[in-house]
């Protein structure tokens, strides 16, 4: 690949298995540099970012696909998104009373932990969301359980992240596959279990697939270029403030001497509104309630 950020779809013809590899270099470093994440949280965010791109491999996406984990435990929020244009972004938050170096990042540690997988676009009026009760410690295992329960589609996911790179591998039995080899899916699973994190993070797709699945006739399709990008905008900020209502907006203006400043947590873009701007946006009919996740 000529780029360090890509999604590589492929097919294991003999086994009747489709798959995808994702590798994020500069895009991952851009996301990770936005906040001083402790090492375990940084690694988990990298895995989530790779997973959000992986899950776009075999869907007709219009808008974006996002993963959003929430719980009342140490890990309050984990959010990652990949758009139909290949732009990725993400963030994570720990509870305020948790020391960053002592946080336990077992996703299933809290009974109220939920993972939302959302596809589509609010603007286009097409949005699908699946909610998953999280019972497993790792993100990859949680996503595998989601596909098993909601899609009835055998799925294998491997995720890894280092300081420089985030990567992932997705394997799924082809829906309606006519492959008569009953050992094909177990065989592919055993081969996948030999994959190390270092190999996933560093080997080129052709070399990695041949090392693992050379007897399964791997076929690579056209790769998709990825990159860091944020969908924040002044219009979205104004819609969020409008949804808060006049009292909240006026209180914010009073607290900051007649000015509201909104800073995007994803890309650090700054949006400033004064009292005249606020009156203009409040004069428009209220929009839908604002999302709890920053735009």
SVG drawing of the C-alpha trace seen along z (x, -y; Angstrom):
<svg xmlns="http://www.w3.org/2000/svg" viewBox="-40 -41 46 72">
<polyline fill="none" stroke="black" stroke-width="0.4" points="0.0,0.0 1.2,-3.5 -0.6,-4.9 -0.3,-4.0 -4.0,-4.3 -6.2,-1.8 -8.9,0.8 -8.1,4.0 -11.0,6.3 -10.3,9.9 -11.8,13.2 -10.6,16.7 -12.2,18.5 -11.6,22.1 -13.0,21.6 -16.0,19.4 -14.8,16.6 -14.8,12.9 -12.5,10.6 -10.9,7.2 -7.7,5.9 -7.3,2.3 -4.1,0.5 -4.0,-3.0 -0.8,-5.0 -0.9,-8.8 -4.7,-8.8 -4.3,-6.8 -1.5,-9.1 -3.7,-12.1 -6.5,-10.8 -4.2,-9.6 -2.4,-13.0 -5.5,-14.9 -5.4,-13.9 -2.8,-12.5 -4.4,-9.0 -2.9,-6.5 -1.4,-3.5 -4.3,-1.0 -6.9,-3.5 -4.8,-4.6 -4.6,-0.9 -8.3,-0.4 -9.1,-3.5 -6.8,-2.4 -8.6,1.0 -12.0,-0.8 -10.8,-3.0 -9.6,0.0 -12.9,1.8 -15.0,-1.1 -13.3,-1.0 -13.4,2.8 -17.1,2.9 -17.6,0.7 -16.0,3.3 -19.1,5.2 -21.9,2.7 -23.5,0.2 -22.7,-2.9 -24.3,-6.2 -23.0,-8.6 -21.0,-7.0 -20.6,-3.9 -19.8,-4.5 -19.1,-2.4 -20.0,-4.0 -19.4,-2.3 -20.8,-3.7 -20.9,-2.5 -21.0,-3.7 -17.5,-2.2 -14.0,-3.6 -14.4,-3.7 -17.3,-6.1 -17.0,-6.6 -15.3,-5.0 -16.3,-6.4 -14.9,-5.6 -16.3,-6.5 -15.6,-5.8 -17.5,-7.7 -18.4,-6.6 -15.6,-8.9 -13.0,-6.9 -12.5,-9.6 -11.9,-8.2 -12.1,-9.9 -12.4,-8.9 -12.1,-9.7 -12.3,-8.1 -13.1,-9.3 -12.5,-7.9 -14.6,-8.7 -13.4,-11.9 -12.6,-10.1 -10.5,-7.4 -6.7,-7.7 -5.7,-7.1 -2.9,-4.6 -5.1,-2.5 -8.2,-2.2 -9.5,1.3 -10.6,1.4 -12.6,4.6 -15.5,3.6 -17.9,6.1 -17.1,5.1 -20.3,3.1 -23.7,4.6 -25.0,1.4 -22.3,1.4 -23.7,1.0 -22.1,0.8 -24.1,-1.0 -23.3,-0.3 -24.8,-3.1 -25.0,-3.3 -26.3,-6.0 -26.8,-9.8 -29.2,-11.9 -29.1,-14.5 -30.2,-12.0 -33.0,-10.7 -31.6,-7.2 -30.1,-5.8 -29.9,-2.2 -28.7,-1.5 -28.0,1.8 -27.4,2.0 -25.3,4.7 -25.1,5.6 -21.4,6.0 -20.4,9.2 -16.9,9.7 -13.7,8.0 -12.4,7.3 -13.8,5.3 -13.1,7.9 -15.0,10.6 -17.9,8.2 -18.2,7.5 -18.0,11.2 -20.9,11.8 -22.9,9.0 -22.6,10.6 -23.4,14.0 -26.5,12.8 -27.9,10.1 -26.7,11.2 -26.3,15.0 -23.1,14.7 -20.0,16.5 -17.4,13.8 -13.7,13.6 -12.2,10.3 -8.6,9.5 -7.6,6.0 -4.2,4.5 -2.8,1.1 0.6,-0.3 1.9,-3.8 2.3,-4.2 -0.2,-1.9 -3.7,-0.5 -4.8,2.5 -7.6,5.1 -8.6,8.3 -12.2,9.3 -13.3,12.7 -16.9,13.8 -18.5,16.8 -20.0,15.7 -23.8,15.5 -25.3,18.3 -21.9,19.8 -22.1,23.1 -18.7,24.3 -19.2,28.0 -16.0,28.2 -17.4,28.4 -13.9,27.9 -13.3,24.6 -14.5,22.2 -12.8,24.0 -9.6,24.3 -9.6,20.6 -10.1,20.0 -7.2,22.1 -5.0,20.4 -6.1,17.0 -5.2,18.0 -1.5,18.1 -1.5,14.4 0.6,12.3 -0.1,8.6 3.2,7.7 2.4,9.4 -1.0,7.7 0.5,4.3 3.4,4.6 3.0,7.1 1.7,5.9 -1.7,7.4 -0.4,9.7 2.3,11.1 0.1,11.5 -2.7,13.3 -0.2,15.6 1.4,16.5 -1.9,17.4 -4.1,18.6 -2.0,19.5 -4.0,22.8 -7.3,21.0 -6.7,19.1 -6.7,15.5 -7.9,12.9 -7.4,9.2 -9.8,6.5 -9.2,2.8 -8.1,1.2 -9.9,-1.9 -7.8,-4.8 -8.6,-6.0 -7.5,-9.1 -8.3,-11.3 -11.2,-13.6 -13.9,-15.3 -17.5,-16.1 -17.9,-19.0 -19.1,-22.3 -20.5,-25.6 -24.0,-24.4 -23.8,-21.4 -22.6,-23.5 -25.5,-25.9 -28.0,-22.9 -26.6,-21.6 -27.0,-25.0 -30.5,-25.5 -31.5,-22.1 -30.3,-23.1 -32.8,-26.0 -32.8,-29.7 -32.2,-29.5 -29.1,-27.3 -27.7,-29.4 -28.3,-32.7 -26.7,-31.2 -23.6,-30.2 -23.4,-33.7 -23.6,-35.3 -20.9,-33.0 -18.5,-34.0 -19.1,-37.7 -21.4,-37.5 -19.5,-34.9 -19.8,-31.1 -16.8,-29.1 -17.3,-25.4 -14.2,-23.3 -14.5,-20.1 -13.0,-17.2 -12.2,-15.3 -10.2,-17.9 -9.8,-20.9 -11.6,-23.2 -13.0,-26.3 -16.4,-27.8 -17.3,-31.2 -20.7,-32.8 -21.7,-36.1 -25.1,-37.4 -26.2,-38.4 -25.3,-34.9 -27.2,-33.3 -30.3,-35.3 -30.2,-34.4 -30.0,-30.7 -32.6,-30.8 -35.1,-32.4 -35.1,-29.3 -37.5,-26.5 -35.9,-24.0 -34.2,-21.0 -34.1,-17.4 -32.3,-16.9 -28.6,-17.1 -26.5,-13.9 -24.6,-13.1 -21.5,-12.6 -19.7,-15.7 -20.1,-16.3"/>
</svg>
